[in-house]
Amino acid sequence: MKKYDRETGEAMKTIEEMIKELPAELQREVLDFVEFLTEKRARKKGRRLRQDWAGALREYRDQYTSLELQKKAMEWRGD
C-alpha cells in the first residue's frame, strides 16, 4: 500500500519497496541494522539505573571532604 505526501499528493515508496530495490548485500545490511536497533532498544528498556550505592560512605562524611572521599573510594576499589 502506497502512502501519499499530503503536501504534493505524490505517492511515496514504502520501506519494503525501497529495500526490495537494493542489491542483496545492501538488503542484508539493512536487516543487520534493524536487528541492531531492536537489540539496542531492548537493552535500554531492561536496564534500570542502580542506586544501591547511595549513602554507602555516609559514615565517612565528617572525616573527609567530598573530593577526599572520592579519592579514598578509588583507593579502596583499587582504581
Protein Blocks (a to p, Z undefined) as FASTA:
>chain_A
ZZddfklopacddfklmmmmpcfklmmmmmmmmmmmmmmmmmmmmpccdfklgoklmmmm
mmpcfklmmmmmmmmnoZZ
